[in-house]
Amino acid sequence: MGIYDRDWYREEYKEKEKRAQQGLTTRSAPTRTAPPAPPRPKAAITKHALTPVKIAAIALAAGAVSYLVVSVILDHI
């Protein structure tokens, strides 16, 4: 998008703002307003606790992945 395109969009925006302030509608069809949405129910509170076992499993998996990555890199050298 060039400078001239941005200027054109800026001018269009200014015109729409001016028409909106004067109470005029845009050239497009009038838009319908949607009815207000009902309030969302609150999500159930769940406990996602990181237990020492989960932390150890994550650390072990990360170590295994890093070992495999390093071994593949060293094989190609």
C-alpha positions, 0 to 999 in steps of 0.5 A, spaced: 500 500 500 502 506 497 502 513 500 497 515 496 492 509 498 493 511 505 491 518 504 485 516 500 483 511 506 484 517 511 480 522 507 474 516 507 475 516 514 474 523 515 468 524 511 465 518 514 466 521 521 464 528 519 457 524 516 457 521 523 457 527 527 452 530 522 447 524 523 447 522 516 448 515 514 453 512 510 452 510 503 452 503 505 445 500 507 443 501 514 446 496 519 441 493 524 444 492 531 444 486 534 440 484 541 445 484 547 448 478 548 446 474 555 452 474 560 456 468 560 456 464 565 463 464 569 467 458 568 468 452 573 474 453 577 479 448 576 486 446 579 491 446 575 497 445 580 504 443 578 506 437 582 513 435 583 511 429 579 509 433 573 515 438 574 520 432 574 516 429 568 517 436 564 524 436 566 525 429 564 522 430 557 525 437 556 532 433 557 530 428 552 528 432 547 535 437 548 539 430 548 536 428 541 537 435 538 544 435 540 545 428 538 542 430 531 546 436 530 553 433 532 552 427 527 551 432 521 558 435 523 
